[in-house]
Amino acid sequence: MKEKTSIHILELFNQIVIEKITPNQFYLLCSMKESISPSIINVHQDLKILEDNFWVKNISTDDNISYELQPKAISLIAKVDSYFKIHKKKTSSQLMGKEYTENLKTYNDTFPKKKGGHGKYLRSSINNLEQNFRWFFENFEYSWETVLKATAFYLDKQEQENYKYTRTSMYFIRKKDGNVIGSDLADYCALLEDGDMEDETPISFKDKVV
């Protein structure tokens, strides 16, 4: 399964590695900024290291133990936070390529212009497809070539059963079942790239909705 690791998550870890602090120490800095108590880490040990490296300053008094963030800590938190904000603003062409509108139509036209056994037309609206494909390409690193080949294979199998249980073009990409999201398309893409297209029972991808 060629599931994609979110780019902004990698950027986060790359940035804290460059700054020579640990994930636990960065977590502590963020907790201090939000005025919350971190858990499951050695606060006293990490505070000492952060103080020695000028990330925090000890401003304790006789009656109170306290630390404050230093400018470089505030700057690092702001930089990492910006990765998440930028990621949310990606356009459809950035996620799916400049020719995504043509590929959406080609994909949709692969489905027969008829109703399936469930009584719904197998071709969905392009707008619905775009939203589902945005999700797909945010989570998987398959090319359009792989997507179209995997879809054609799926539909060849479905034709043999007169499209009795065929997903619509929208739900083949992404289907929510309760609190779980599944992607038949991702399953078939994985089979194609693994050379297992003769296997009619793909390993199912599931993603819990938070």
FENQUIJO-V320839 format. One record per residue. N is the residue number from 1. PHI is phi in degrees with one decimal (NA if undefined). OMEGA is omega in whole degrees, 0 to 359 (999 if undefined). D_CENTER is the distance of its C-alpha to the mean C-alpha in Angstrom with 1 decimal. Layout:
N;PHI;OMEGA;D_CENTER
N;PHI;OMEGA;D_CENTER
This chain:
1;NA;186;13.6
2;-94.7;181;11.8
3;-78.9;185;8.3
4;-90.2;170;6.5
5;-83.1;183;6.5
6;-56.5;184;5.1
7;-59.3;184;8.5
8;-66.8;177;9.7
9;-68.0;178;9.6
10;-64.0;179;11.8
11;-62.5;178;13.8
12;-59.7;182;14.6
13;-66.8;178;16.0
14;-61.2;183;17.7
15;-67.7;181;19.4
16;-72.9;174;20.8
17;-67.0;178;22.0
18;-59.0;182;23.8
19;-80.7;176;25.4
20;62.6;170;26.5
21;-125.6;182;25.4
22;-87.6;175;23.6
23;-56.2;179;20.4
24;-63.1;180;22.9
25;-68.8;176;25.0
26;-66.3;176;22.2
27;-58.7;179;21.4
28;-64.3;178;25.1
29;-60.4;180;25.3
30;-64.3;179;22.6
31;-64.0;178;24.5
32;-63.9;180;27.7
33;-62.3;182;26.4
34;-91.6;179;25.4
35;58.3;176;28.6
36;-122.2;181;27.1
37;-93.1;178;28.2
38;-70.9;180;25.8
39;-127.9;175;25.9
40;60.5;173;26.1
41;-136.7;178;27.0
42;-84.1;186;30.4
43;-60.7;185;30.8
44;-63.6;180;34.4
45;-66.2;181;33.6
46;-69.5;177;30.6
47;-62.5;180;32.5
48;-63.1;179;35.3
49;-65.6;180;33.2
50;-64.3;178;31.5
51;-67.5;180;35.0
52;-62.8;182;36.5
53;-104.5;171;33.9
54;64.4;173;34.4
55;-85.8;179;31.0
56;-133.7;179;32.9
57;-124.5;178;36.6
58;-78.0;180;38.7
59;-119.0;183;40.6
60;-65.7;173;42.0
61;-118.0;179;45.4
62;-62.4;184;47.9
63;-101.3;187;46.6
64;-150.9;176;42.9
65;-93.7;185;40.3
66;-149.4;177;37.8
67;-132.2;175;35.5
68;-129.4;179;34.0
69;-68.7;175;31.2
70;-92.4;184;32.5
71;-51.6;183;31.5
72;-70.4;176;29.4
73;-70.6;178;27.3
74;-62.0;180;26.8
75;-65.6;180;25.9
76;-63.8;180;23.3
77;-60.9;179;21.6
78;-64.5;181;21.7
79;-65.2;180;20.3
80;-66.2;179;17.2
81;-61.1;181;16.8
82;-67.0;179;17.0
83;-60.6;181;13.9
84;-67.9;180;11.8
85;-67.4;179;14.3
86;-65.4;182;14.2
87;-59.0;183;10.4
88;-69.1;186;11.0
89;-95.1;181;14.0
90;-61.9;178;12.8
91;-82.3;179;15.0
92;-62.6;180;14.7
93;-68.1;177;16.8
94;-69.3;181;14.6
95;-78.9;191;11.6
96;-116.0;180;13.9
97;95.5;185;17.1
98;-64.4;182;20.4
99;-98.9;186;21.7
100;-64.7;181;19.0
101;-65.2;177;21.6
102;-66.8;180;23.8
103;-69.0;176;21.2
104;-61.8;180;20.3
105;-67.4;179;24.0
106;-60.4;178;24.6
107;-59.9;183;21.9
108;-64.1;181;23.5
109;-69.5;177;27.0
110;-66.5;178;26.3
111;-79.2;181;26.5
112;-65.7;181;30.2
113;-85.2;182;31.6
114;-158.3;177;32.7
115;-88.6;175;31.8
116;-88.6;181;30.4
117;-64.9;179;32.1
118;-84.0;178;30.2
119;88.7;179;32.1
120;-102.0;175;29.2
121;-65.6;185;29.0
122;-74.8;177;26.6
123;-90.2;179;25.7
124;-101.5;178;23.5
125;-69.3;180;23.6
126;-61.0;180;21.9
127;-61.4;177;20.4
128;-66.0;179;18.7
129;-64.3;181;17.5
130;-60.3;180;16.0
131;-64.3;180;13.9
132;-69.5;178;12.6
133;-71.8;173;12.1
134;-59.3;177;10.1
135;-60.5;183;7.5
136;-59.7;184;8.4
137;-76.8;172;8.3
138;-75.4;186;5.0
139;-110.3;183;4.0
140;-134.9;184;7.6
141;-109.5;178;10.4
142;-89.1;178;13.2
143;-84.1;176;16.0
144;-63.5;178;17.7
145;-60.0;179;20.6
146;-66.0;179;18.9
147;-58.7;183;17.5
148;-69.8;178;21.1
149;-66.6;180;22.8
150;-64.5;179;20.8
151;-65.4;179;21.5
152;-62.0;178;25.1
153;-63.8;179;25.5
154;-58.6;183;24.2
155;-70.9;174;26.6
156;-61.1;178;29.4
157;-65.4;182;29.1
158;-68.7;180;29.0
159;-61.5;179;32.0
160;-63.6;179;34.1
161;-109.4;178;33.6
162;57.9;176;34.4
163;57.3;184;30.8
164;-65.8;183;31.6
165;-119.0;185;28.2
166;-72.6;174;26.1
167;-68.5;170;22.8
168;-69.9;182;22.9
169;-61.4;178;21.0
170;-75.5;184;18.6
171;-75.5;175;18.1
172;-65.3;180;17.9
173;-75.8;187;14.5
174;-156.8;181;13.2
175;-136.6;179;15.5
176;-93.6;178;15.6
177;-127.8;185;18.3
178;68.9;179;19.1
179;-100.2;183;16.3
180;-121.9;175;14.5
181;-106.0;179;12.3
182;-118.7;178;13.4
183;-133.8;175;13.1
184;-63.8;179;16.5
185;-59.9;179;15.6
186;-61.8;178;13.2
187;-60.2;183;16.1
188;-71.8;175;18.6
189;-63.2;179;16.8
190;-64.0;178;16.8
191;-61.9;180;20.5
192;-62.5;183;21.4
193;-71.7;178;20.2
194;-86.7;180;21.7
195;74.3;184;24.9
196;-112.5;184;25.1
197;-65.5;177;25.5
198;-77.6;178;28.7
199;-78.4;184;26.8
200;-90.6;180;26.5
201;-122.1;183;24.5
202;-67.2;174;20.9
203;-70.3;187;18.9
204;-81.2;172;16.8
205;-91.8;177;13.0
206;-130.4;180;12.5
207;-138.1;182;9.9
208;-70.4;178;11.8
209;-83.5;180;11.7
210;-89.8;999;12.5
